[in-house]
Amino acid sequence: MRKLPIAIASVVAVLAIAASAPVSAQDAMSFSAEVAAPQPKKVSMFQSAMSEVAIMRYRAALKLKAEQMKYWPAVASALRVLAREPQVNEAAVRRFAPAASALFASLDEDQKRTAMSLVQRAGLQQYASLF
């Protein structure tokens, strides 16, 4: 049996810990800080993994129903692109908004409250009207 390199094992450990933790304001704020921070064009494996963890947490927090899941792939893809943006501003969010709007329109009131809470926790409340 081959041993994983330490770097890959570390990422797997972080993913396992992060995936078991509940979505919290601190998690969303740290994700928005990662998104807002200028990043080099090439995304590291660790950054990519952390973005994926955040996206999984958002999906879990929304508790999507089967009929809403058809909108999720476009939203997840847009979140990945947004996470790679060097700066999150209105222009970046406007590019993301169409994918999120279809999902947002299908959400019930509890899910909408959760979604808006996630938007606020991520520090994007000034763009909430775009959704």
Backbone bond lengths (Angstrom), bond angles and torsions (degrees), N, CA, C in turn:
res aa  C-N    CA-C-N  psi(-1)  N-CA   C-N-CA  omega(-1)  CA-C   N-CA-C  phi
1 M - - - 1.453 - - 1.516 109.08 -
2 R 1.327 116.58 129.24 1.460 121.45 -178.94 1.526 110.14 -85.20
3 K 1.316 114.78 145.21 1.460 119.65 176.99 1.513 109.23 -90.51
4 L 1.324 116.16 142.15 1.460 120.89 176.07 1.525 109.59 -72.62
5 P 1.307 117.92 145.34 1.455 119.03 172.63 1.526 109.65 -58.27
6 I 1.306 116.07 152.68 1.465 121.73 -176.36 1.523 111.10 -57.46
7 A 1.316 118.82 -40.94 1.467 121.33 -178.16 1.519 111.36 -61.88
8 I 1.309 117.30 -43.71 1.471 120.42 -179.69 1.521 109.73 -69.00
9 A 1.311 117.16 -41.12 1.462 120.52 178.37 1.527 110.59 -61.97
10 S 1.335 117.23 -37.67 1.466 120.90 178.29 1.522 111.06 -64.17
11 V 1.320 116.38 -43.21 1.466 120.13 178.99 1.521 110.03 -63.07
12 V 1.314 117.37 -43.09 1.461 121.22 179.53 1.527 109.61 -61.92
13 A 1.317 117.41 -41.82 1.465 120.85 179.26 1.524 110.88 -64.12
14 V 1.330 117.04 -43.58 1.462 120.75 178.63 1.523 110.40 -62.25
15 L 1.336 116.30 -42.96 1.468 120.21 178.98 1.520 111.09 -62.09
16 A 1.307 117.57 -41.90 1.456 121.09 -179.04 1.525 110.94 -64.52
17 I 1.324 116.42 -42.70 1.468 120.50 179.11 1.518 110.08 -68.06
18 A 1.329 116.64 -47.13 1.462 120.85 -176.78 1.520 111.92 -66.00
19 A 1.309 117.73 -36.44 1.460 120.44 -178.05 1.520 111.64 -69.00
20 S 1.338 117.08 -26.21 1.451 119.43 -178.78 1.523 112.33 -87.90
21 A 1.327 118.23 -12.48 1.458 121.55 -178.91 1.522 110.39 -83.11
22 P 1.335 117.17 146.41 1.463 119.29 178.39 1.520 110.86 -73.68
23 V 1.323 116.00 159.72 1.457 121.02 176.08 1.520 106.97 -70.88
24 S 1.306 117.49 128.03 1.454 121.27 179.27 1.510 109.56 -133.56
25 A 1.311 115.78 169.13 1.462 120.54 178.52 1.524 109.91 -60.85
26 Q 1.313 117.31 -39.44 1.458 120.37 -179.79 1.526 111.13 -63.18
27 D 1.339 117.23 -40.64 1.461 120.79 178.26 1.524 110.69 -61.76
28 A 1.330 115.91 -47.32 1.453 119.98 -178.23 1.524 110.72 -65.17
29 M 1.358 116.62 -38.50 1.464 119.51 179.64 1.517 110.97 -67.59
30 S 1.330 117.23 -39.78 1.457 118.80 179.14 1.514 110.53 -67.15
31 F 1.356 116.92 -34.76 1.462 119.77 176.43 1.518 110.02 -65.50
32 S 1.353 117.16 -43.61 1.465 118.96 -179.59 1.519 110.47 -66.90
33 A 1.332 118.15 -32.33 1.459 119.99 176.94 1.525 110.02 -66.48
34 E 1.343 116.79 -39.00 1.464 119.86 176.58 1.517 110.74 -64.53
35 V 1.326 115.94 -39.62 1.456 120.45 -178.70 1.519 110.14 -68.34
36 A 1.345 116.86 -41.11 1.461 120.80 -175.16 1.529 112.50 -76.75
37 A 1.327 117.73 -24.40 1.454 120.55 -177.91 1.525 110.81 -72.52
38 P 1.328 116.99 136.22 1.464 118.70 176.62 1.520 110.11 -61.05
39 Q 1.319 115.52 133.78 1.450 120.56 -178.38 1.518 109.07 -126.74
40 P 1.324 116.04 151.14 1.461 117.72 175.10 1.525 109.81 -63.78
41 K 1.317 115.87 160.13 1.463 120.89 -176.41 1.531 111.80 -58.40
42 K 1.329 117.47 -39.62 1.456 121.23 179.36 1.530 109.05 -83.86
43 V 1.318 116.21 126.42 1.455 121.76 -179.53 1.520 108.44 -91.69
44 S 1.335 115.91 129.45 1.459 119.01 -179.68 1.524 110.44 -71.26
45 M 1.306 115.61 163.22 1.460 121.13 179.03 1.531 109.46 -61.90
46 F 1.326 117.32 -37.85 1.462 121.36 -179.78 1.533 110.62 -65.49
47 Q 1.340 116.95 -45.37 1.466 120.62 179.31 1.523 110.10 -62.60
48 S 1.298 115.96 -42.13 1.452 120.55 179.54 1.527 110.39 -62.76
49 A 1.309 116.40 -42.76 1.466 120.96 179.73 1.525 110.71 -64.47
50 M 1.327 117.43 -41.91 1.458 120.77 -179.45 1.532 110.75 -66.96
51 S 1.314 117.68 -37.19 1.463 120.83 176.15 1.530 109.69 -62.97
52 E 1.317 116.32 -42.14 1.464 120.61 178.81 1.523 111.24 -62.92
53 V 1.326 117.31 -39.01 1.464 121.03 178.54 1.526 109.58 -63.74
54 A 1.321 116.86 -44.83 1.463 120.36 179.24 1.528 110.73 -61.88
55 I 1.315 117.26 -42.01 1.464 121.45 179.66 1.525 110.12 -63.59
56 M 1.324 117.94 -41.18 1.468 121.01 177.35 1.528 110.86 -63.72
57 R 1.322 116.19 -38.54 1.468 119.84 179.07 1.523 111.10 -65.81
58 Y 1.316 116.71 -41.10 1.463 119.71 178.84 1.525 110.34 -62.04
59 R 1.323 116.30 -44.24 1.468 119.94 179.40 1.522 110.39 -61.96
60 A 1.322 116.75 -43.98 1.461 120.72 179.87 1.527 111.09 -63.88
61 A 1.323 117.16 -40.52 1.467 121.04 -179.19 1.528 111.43 -64.82
62 L 1.328 117.28 -33.64 1.466 120.94 -179.03 1.528 113.23 -75.31
63 K 1.330 117.17 -20.02 1.465 122.20 -179.93 1.528 110.51 49.81
64 L 1.321 115.32 58.86 1.460 121.64 -176.34 1.521 111.78 -65.78
65 K 1.310 114.81 142.37 1.462 121.80 176.01 1.524 108.12 -86.37
66 A 1.314 116.39 165.51 1.467 121.55 -176.48 1.526 112.09 -55.52
67 E 1.325 117.23 -42.79 1.464 119.83 -178.23 1.536 112.69 -71.89
68 Q 1.334 117.59 -17.88 1.465 121.21 178.61 1.528 111.87 -87.73
69 M 1.319 116.28 -19.83 1.468 120.42 -176.28 1.532 112.67 -62.48
70 K 1.324 117.81 -23.88 1.468 119.40 179.93 1.522 111.58 -64.84
71 Y 1.330 118.29 -22.39 1.461 122.08 179.10 1.533 112.59 -87.05
72 W 1.341 116.62 -18.76 1.456 120.30 -172.95 1.536 114.70 -64.07
73 P 1.335 121.38 -42.56 1.467 119.33 -178.32 1.536 113.68 -55.75
74 A 1.319 117.73 -39.29 1.470 120.58 178.37 1.523 110.82 -67.16
75 V 1.333 116.99 -39.07 1.461 120.89 178.72 1.523 110.13 -66.83
76 A 1.326 117.09 -45.75 1.471 120.80 179.80 1.525 110.64 -61.31
77 S 1.309 116.70 -41.77 1.467 120.59 177.93 1.522 111.11 -62.54
78 A 1.324 116.18 -43.73 1.464 120.09 178.73 1.528 111.20 -64.88
79 L 1.335 117.61 -37.51 1.469 120.55 176.92 1.528 111.31 -64.05
80 R 1.323 116.45 -38.57 1.467 119.87 177.27 1.528 111.07 -62.14
81 V 1.323 115.63 -43.78 1.465 119.96 178.83 1.525 109.80 -65.18
82 L 1.320 117.08 -43.59 1.459 121.45 179.33 1.520 111.38 -61.43
83 A 1.327 116.96 -36.81 1.470 120.93 179.27 1.521 111.82 -66.20
84 R 1.323 117.52 -25.43 1.471 120.84 179.54 1.521 112.84 -89.19
85 E 1.327 117.53 -7.70 1.460 120.70 179.81 1.527 109.61 -64.83
86 P 1.324 117.37 137.59 1.466 119.15 178.62 1.523 112.10 -67.11
87 Q 1.326 116.65 -27.81 1.466 120.67 179.45 1.522 108.45 -146.32
88 V 1.326 115.67 131.29 1.458 119.60 177.39 1.523 107.12 -91.86
89 N 1.321 114.80 113.64 1.454 121.32 179.47 1.524 108.14 -137.20
90 E 1.315 116.46 -174.85 1.464 119.50 -176.76 1.527 112.28 -60.34
91 A 1.321 117.02 -39.63 1.470 119.83 -179.83 1.528 110.97 -61.94
92 A 1.333 117.01 -42.68 1.468 120.62 179.47 1.528 110.69 -65.57
93 V 1.321 116.39 -41.58 1.465 119.92 -179.52 1.529 110.55 -69.33
94 R 1.326 117.48 -35.59 1.478 120.26 177.18 1.528 111.11 -61.16
95 R 1.323 117.10 -35.07 1.467 119.48 177.34 1.530 110.96 -69.67
96 F 1.317 116.77 -29.96 1.461 123.17 -179.49 1.530 111.71 -81.73
97 A 1.322 117.97 -32.29 1.463 123.26 -171.14 1.529 115.26 -55.40
98 P 1.339 121.10 -43.06 1.468 118.63 -178.26 1.533 113.37 -58.49
99 A 1.312 117.50 -38.91 1.465 120.31 178.73 1.530 110.57 -66.36
100 A 1.313 116.50 -38.93 1.461 120.34 -178.49 1.524 112.16 -76.62
101 S 1.310 117.56 -29.41 1.467 121.02 -176.27 1.522 112.38 -61.78
102 A 1.318 117.31 -41.88 1.470 120.19 179.68 1.523 110.66 -62.64
103 L 1.324 116.67 -44.05 1.465 119.93 177.95 1.522 109.98 -65.84
104 F 1.326 116.81 -46.08 1.459 120.77 -177.46 1.530 111.31 -58.73
105 A 1.318 116.73 -38.94 1.470 120.67 179.69 1.530 111.51 -64.36
106 S 1.324 117.97 -26.31 1.464 120.86 -177.74 1.530 113.16 -89.87
107 L 1.326 117.76 -6.40 1.460 120.90 -176.70 1.521 111.68 -77.46
108 D 1.352 115.84 147.25 1.461 119.42 172.96 1.527 108.50 -81.25
109 E 1.312 117.77 177.89 1.471 120.96 -173.67 1.531 112.66 -62.26
110 D 1.327 118.20 -41.51 1.466 120.44 178.63 1.525 110.99 -63.49
111 Q 1.323 116.28 -42.67 1.459 120.31 179.04 1.529 110.97 -65.72
112 K 1.325 117.04 -36.97 1.468 120.13 177.84 1.524 110.61 -64.33
113 R 1.325 116.94 -41.08 1.468 119.88 177.36 1.529 110.10 -62.10
114 T 1.320 116.22 -42.78 1.466 120.25 178.47 1.520 110.20 -62.81
115 A 1.334 117.18 -44.91 1.468 121.05 -179.96 1.527 110.87 -61.15
116 M 1.316 117.17 -44.34 1.462 119.71 -179.23 1.535 110.50 -68.45
117 S 1.311 116.76 -32.57 1.467 120.09 175.32 1.527 110.24 -64.27
118 L 1.338 116.78 -41.73 1.467 120.65 177.71 1.524 111.02 -64.18
119 V 1.323 116.48 -40.09 1.468 120.95 178.06 1.525 109.80 -62.60
120 Q 1.331 116.96 -44.52 1.466 120.71 179.46 1.516 111.23 -65.20
121 R 1.318 117.52 -44.63 1.461 121.42 -179.68 1.525 111.92 -62.60
122 A 1.326 115.68 -30.23 1.462 120.12 178.71 1.533 111.33 -81.02
123 G 1.333 116.94 -2.83 1.453 120.50 178.72 1.518 113.40 78.17
124 L 1.320 117.09 24.05 1.460 121.12 -177.18 1.531 112.29 -112.04
125 Q 1.348 117.58 18.56 1.458 120.23 -175.84 1.522 113.28 -59.67
126 Q 1.340 118.66 -26.87 1.464 119.76 179.00 1.531 111.84 -68.05
127 Y 1.340 116.93 -14.70 1.465 121.40 179.32 1.520 112.40 -104.54
128 A 1.325 118.47 3.51 1.460 122.22 -174.66 1.517 112.31 -58.98
129 S 1.306 118.30 -31.08 1.468 120.68 -178.77 1.535 111.61 -67.71
130 L 1.322 118.53 -16.31 1.461 121.46 179.14 1.517 112.46 -73.99
131 F 1.333 117.08 -16.46 1.451 121.05 -178.45 1.501 109.49 -93.66
